[in-house]
Amino acid sequence: MIRTESGGRVPASYRSGKYDEWRRRNHADADAPAQAKPPSEFRPRWMKHNERVSKKMQGANEMRDTQQIVKERLRKDKIKQRLKHKSKGKKRKR
């Protein structure tokens, strides 16, 4: 007799062995070394984002002129001001 998933008992002759065959096939594939899969069009959004960020970081080491540096500083200051203003508004609502 063999126990089923629900806890019932059935005769061993009902056993087909399909699970054992499936397990043997799939575990043989799992033992093989992991190969890098080629990039696919169907990637999660976060993966695409990480690729863009890594590309930007590679280009970050390039020399920038003073105009680009000033523009970046102004952009960061503008973001800080927005966040500061946004956080003040939340405190008043309490």
N, C-alpha and C positions, 0 to 999 in steps of 0.2 A: 504494500500500500504506500502511496505517496500523498503528502499533504499539498493542497493547492494554496494559492495566495489567500483565499478566504478562510482557510483553516480546515476545509473539508478533506476527506480522504477519498482517493480514487485508486483503482487497481493500477499497478505499474505498467500494465499492457497499454494504457492510454498514453503513455509517454512517447512522444514522436521524435525527440532528439533535435528538433529544429533550433532550440535555443543554444544547445551545445555547438551545433554547426555554425550558427551566427557568431557566437562568442569566439570560436576558433578563428574564423575569417577576420573578424574585426580586431582582435587582439594581436594577430600576426601583423596587421598594418600598423598598429600602435607601437610595436617594437622597432619598426624601421626609423631611421633618423629623420627628424623633422626637416622638411625641405621648405625653403622660402617660397611662398606662393607669389605668383606675379600679381602686381596691383590690378585690381578689378575696378570697373566703373561703379559697381555697387558696394561702396564703402560707407561706413557710418559717418555721420557729420563730424564727430569729434576727431576722426582719423584724418579727414581732409583738413580740418583746422590745424592739427598738429603738423601736417606736411607744410602748410603755408607758413606757420611760425618758424619752422626749422629753416625754410628757404630765406626768410627775412633775417634770421640770425646769421646765416652765412654771409649775407651782404652787409651786415652791420660793421664788419671790420674794415670796410672801405673808407677812404678819406672823405670827409664832408667839408664843404665850404662854410663860411660864417653865416651865410644866409639860411642854409639848411639847419644849422644849430639853433639860431634864433627862432626860426619857425617852430621847431620841435619844443623849445622851452615855452613859447607862447601857448602852444597847444596843451602842454601839460598843466600850465598855470590855469588855463581856462577850465580844464576838467576838474582841477582842485577846487576852484571857486564854485562850480556847479555842485560838487559833492558837499562842500561846506554849507552852501545855501540850502540844499536838500535836507541835510541833517538838522539844521536849525528849525526848519518847518515841522519836523516830526516831534521835536521836543515841546513845541507849543500846543500840539493837539492833545496832550495828556490832560 
